Amino acid sequence: MTKNSNNTMWWVVGIVVALLLFGDVIFAIIGSILGAILAIGITGIVLFAIAAAAFALVVLVGGSVAVATGVAVFAVIIAAIGTLWPFIILGLIVYLMVRKRPQAV
């Protein structure tokens, strides 16, 4: 056996031992990550598609990556406002109810 294959064998043994000892935790973490990704739903996919399309359009026209990133972030903000407007209005109402009212001079 060469030194490289011996090193690879120890990595494989270490991974197998780690899976035997911590397999349920590792699979639980992977499952929670996949669950969070799937929980985003259609709204998240649409927001991502809008951002990707805005980024691609700016890069295709000849803009820099920095400008394209800014446009994509702006597109996500606008799309999020369009999607989350009930929560924004609710937050504004709660703010108006609990804010410290200005005193007349």
C-alpha positions as YAML, in Angstrom:
chain: A
units: angstrom
residues:
- id: 1
  name: MET
  ca: [0.00, 0.00, 0.00]
- id: 2
  name: THR
  ca: [1.19, 3.44, -0.80]
- id: 3
  name: LYS
  ca: [1.08, 6.31, 1.61]
- id: 4
  name: ASN
  ca: [-1.77, 8.03, -0.28]
- id: 5
  name: SER
  ca: [-4.04, 4.97, -0.30]
- id: 6
  name: ASN
  ca: [-3.29, 4.36, 3.40]
- id: 7
  name: ASN
  ca: [-4.32, 7.95, 4.15]
- id: 8
  name: THR
  ca: [-7.52, 7.49, 2.14]
- id: 9
  name: MET
  ca: [-8.29, 4.29, 4.04]
- id: 10
  name: TRP
  ca: [-8.07, 6.13, 7.38]
- id: 11
  name: TRP
  ca: [-10.47, 8.79, 6.08]
- id: 12
  name: VAL
  ca: [-12.96, 6.08, 5.07]
- id: 13
  name: VAL
  ca: [-12.60, 4.38, 8.47]
- id: 14
  name: GLY
  ca: [-13.12, 7.72, 10.21]
- id: 15
  name: ILE
  ca: [-16.25, 8.49, 8.19]
- id: 16
  name: VAL
  ca: [-17.72, 5.04, 8.88]
- id: 17
  name: VAL
  ca: [-17.04, 5.41, 12.62]
- id: 18
  name: ALA
  ca: [-18.58, 8.90, 12.60]
- id: 19
  name: LEU
  ca: [-21.67, 7.57, 10.83]
- id: 20
  name: LEU
  ca: [-21.98, 4.74, 13.34]
- id: 21
  name: LEU
  ca: [-21.66, 7.09, 16.32]
- id: 22
  name: PHE
  ca: [-23.46, 10.20, 15.02]
- id: 23
  name: GLY
  ca: [-25.50, 8.89, 12.08]
- id: 24
  name: ASP
  ca: [-28.91, 9.83, 13.45]
- id: 25
  name: VAL
  ca: [-27.78, 13.36, 14.25]
- id: 26
  name: ILE
  ca: [-26.14, 13.82, 10.85]
- id: 27
  name: PHE
  ca: [-29.26, 12.60, 9.04]
- id: 28
  name: ALA
  ca: [-31.48, 14.77, 11.25]
- id: 29
  name: ILE
  ca: [-29.45, 17.86, 10.36]
- id: 30
  name: ILE
  ca: [-29.58, 17.02, 6.65]
- id: 31
  name: GLY
  ca: [-33.33, 16.42, 6.91]
- id: 32
  name: SER
  ca: [-33.94, 19.73, 8.68]
- id: 33
  name: ILE
  ca: [-31.95, 21.60, 6.04]
- id: 34
  name: LEU
  ca: [-33.90, 19.93, 3.23]
- id: 35
  name: GLY
  ca: [-37.16, 20.58, 5.08]
- id: 36
  name: ALA
  ca: [-36.35, 24.27, 5.42]
- id: 37
  name: ILE
  ca: [-35.55, 24.48, 1.72]
- id: 38
  name: LEU
  ca: [-38.80, 22.76, 0.78]
- id: 39
  name: ALA
  ca: [-40.79, 24.89, 3.24]
- id: 40
  name: ILE
  ca: [-39.92, 28.04, 1.33]
- id: 41
  name: GLY
  ca: [-42.60, 27.03, -1.14]
- id: 42
  name: ILE
  ca: [-43.77, 28.59, -4.35]
- id: 43
  name: THR
  ca: [-43.30, 32.16, -3.13]
- id: 44
  name: GLY
  ca: [-39.61, 31.60, -2.49]
- id: 45
  name: ILE
  ca: [-39.15, 29.94, -5.84]
- id: 46
  name: VAL
  ca: [-40.87, 32.83, -7.62]
- id: 47
  name: LEU
  ca: [-38.77, 35.40, -5.72]
- id: 48
  name: PHE
  ca: [-35.61, 33.49, -6.63]
- id: 49
  name: ALA
  ca: [-36.68, 33.30, -10.28]
- id: 50
  name: ILE
  ca: [-37.35, 37.05, -10.39]
- id: 51
  name: ALA
  ca: [-33.94, 37.80, -8.86]
- id: 52
  name: ALA
  ca: [-32.19, 35.40, -11.24]
- id: 53
  name: ALA
  ca: [-33.99, 36.88, -14.24]
- id: 54
  name: ALA
  ca: [-33.10, 40.44, -13.21]
- id: 55
  name: PHE
  ca: [-29.46, 39.44, -12.66]
- id: 56
  name: ALA
  ca: [-29.28, 37.65, -16.01]
- id: 57
  name: LEU
  ca: [-30.92, 40.56, -17.85]
- id: 58
  name: VAL
  ca: [-28.45, 43.12, -16.50]
- id: 59
  name: VAL
  ca: [-25.44, 40.89, -17.21]
- id: 60
  name: LEU
  ca: [-26.79, 40.11, -20.68]
- id: 61
  name: VAL
  ca: [-27.21, 43.79, -21.51]
- id: 62
  name: GLY
  ca: [-23.62, 44.44, -20.49]
- id: 63
  name: GLY
  ca: [-23.77, 45.59, -16.90]
- id: 64
  name: SER
  ca: [-21.24, 44.63, -14.29]
- id: 65
  name: VAL
  ca: [-21.80, 41.91, -11.71]
- id: 66
  name: ALA
  ca: [-22.08, 44.54, -8.96]
- id: 67
  name: VAL
  ca: [-24.84, 46.40, -10.79]
- id: 68
  name: ALA
  ca: [-26.57, 43.12, -11.62]
- id: 69
  name: THR
  ca: [-26.46, 42.10, -7.94]
- id: 70
  name: GLY
  ca: [-27.94, 45.45, -6.93]
- id: 71
  name: VAL
  ca: [-30.74, 45.08, -9.47]
- id: 72
  name: ALA
  ca: [-31.43, 41.53, -8.29]
- id: 73
  name: VAL
  ca: [-31.60, 42.66, -4.65]
- id: 74
  name: PHE
  ca: [-33.93, 45.50, -5.64]
- id: 75
  name: ALA
  ca: [-36.12, 43.03, -7.57]
- id: 76
  name: VAL
  ca: [-36.32, 40.76, -4.52]
- id: 77
  name: ILE
  ca: [-37.28, 43.71, -2.30]
- id: 78
  name: ILE
  ca: [-40.01, 44.82, -4.70]
- id: 79
  name: ALA
  ca: [-41.31, 41.25, -5.10]
- id: 80
  name: ALA
  ca: [-41.25, 40.72, -1.32]
- id: 81
  name: ILE
  ca: [-43.23, 43.91, -0.79]
- id: 82
  name: GLY
  ca: [-45.76, 42.70, -3.34]
- id: 83
  name: THR
  ca: [-46.01, 39.33, -1.61]
- id: 84
  name: LEU
  ca: [-45.82, 40.39, 2.03]
- id: 85
  name: TRP
  ca: [-47.93, 43.58, 1.94]
- id: 86
  name: PRO
  ca: [-50.49, 42.33, 4.51]
- id: 87
  name: PHE
  ca: [-47.72, 41.85, 7.06]
- id: 88
  name: ILE
  ca: [-46.24, 45.25, 6.24]
- id: 89
  name: ILE
  ca: [-49.63, 46.93, 6.77]
- id: 90
  name: LEU
  ca: [-50.12, 45.01, 10.02]
- id: 91
  name: GLY
  ca: [-46.69, 46.10, 11.22]
- id: 92
  name: LEU
  ca: [-47.49, 49.73, 10.33]
- id: 93
  name: ILE
  ca: [-50.77, 49.56, 12.27]
- id: 94
  name: VAL
  ca: [-49.02, 48.08, 15.32]
- id: 95
  name: TYR
  ca: [-46.33, 50.77, 15.08]
- id: 96
  name: LEU
  ca: [-48.95, 53.53, 14.95]
- id: 97
  name: MET
  ca: [-50.68, 52.06, 18.00]
- id: 98
  name: VAL
  ca: [-47.61, 51.69, 20.23]
- id: 99
  name: ARG
  ca: [-45.46, 54.64, 19.15]
- id: 100
  name: LYS
  ca: [-44.77, 57.54, 21.42]
- id: 101
  name: ARG
  ca: [-47.03, 60.33, 20.17]
- id: 102
  name: PRO
  ca: [-45.39, 63.68, 19.55]
- id: 103
  name: GLN
  ca: [-46.36, 66.47, 21.95]
- id: 104
  name: ALA
  ca: [-47.82, 69.67, 20.55]
- id: 105
  name: VAL
  ca: [-45.69, 72.73, 21.24]
...
